[in-house]
Amino acid sequence: MNRVCLVGRLTIKPELKYTSSNIPFTRFSIAINRTFNNAQGEKETDFINIIVWRKQAENVCQYLDKGSLVSIDGRIQTGSYTDKDGNKRYTTDVVADSVQFLESKGQRENKVTSGPSPYDYQSSAPTNNLDIESDPFADFGDSVSIDDNFLE
């Protein structure tokens, strides 16, 4: 099974492009904080490349901007190409099946005026007494089970 679920912030404003057969797509990366500190006591961030196709790519380009918080559900795809110097290069991307917008434009603009949120990839420490390293589902009580038919 090849499934990936990610939550992060866009590192650039996505740009809509088209294939030679006029299919819309966009490529961007999202920044995701690691949940632990490195040897120097600092948080590290992973930057994951994302590809979105068709109508969803159009929506992403229309409504999202640099810093937008998104949830990506998709699959990992690897590839390779030969660069201009003749060296073989390998790529790893997440091809998005679903992109969920996790905040409104107003929330994003409010974040800019009120300071960083605990989920900002630039932030090194949580704010508002929210411990993002703790279990985010701790207050939900019993365990949650999801029927396999839900994914179909």
C-alpha positions, 0 to 999 in steps of 0.5 A, a space after each residue: 500500500 502506498 498512502 501518505 498523509 501530511 499536514 504542513 505549510 506551503 513554502 511558495 505560492 503555487 503556479 498553475 502549469 499545463 502539460 502538452 495535452 493541456 492538463 493543469 497541474 502544479 508543483 510546490 513543497 510543504 514544510 513540516 516540523 519534526 516532532 523532536 529536537 536535534 542534538 543542538 536542541 533545535 527543531 528541524 523541518 522537512 520540505 516535501 515536494 507535492 504534485 497536484 493535478 487537474 481541477 484540484 490544481 486549479 483550486 490550489 493555485 486560486 485559493 492558496 498562498 505561501 504559508 497556507 496550512 494544508 492537509 495532503 493525502 496521496 501517494 509517493 512517486 519516484 522518478 529519475 532524469 538526466 541533468 544537463 551535465 549527464 548526471 542521473 538525478 532521482 526524484 521523490 514526490 507526493 502525488 496528491 489525491 486530496 488537498 484540504 485547506 485547513 485555514 481560511 484566508 482570514 485566519 492566515 491574515 490574522 496569523 500574520 498580524 497576531 504572530 506565529 501559530 504553534 504550527 508555523 514551520 518558522 517557529 521554534 517553540 509552541 505558543 498559547 500554551 499548546 504543546 504540539 509534541 503531546 498527543 493531539 487526540 488525548 482529550 478524545 477518550 476511547 480509541 477510534 476505529 475506522 471501517 476499511 469500507 470508509 476508504 473506498 
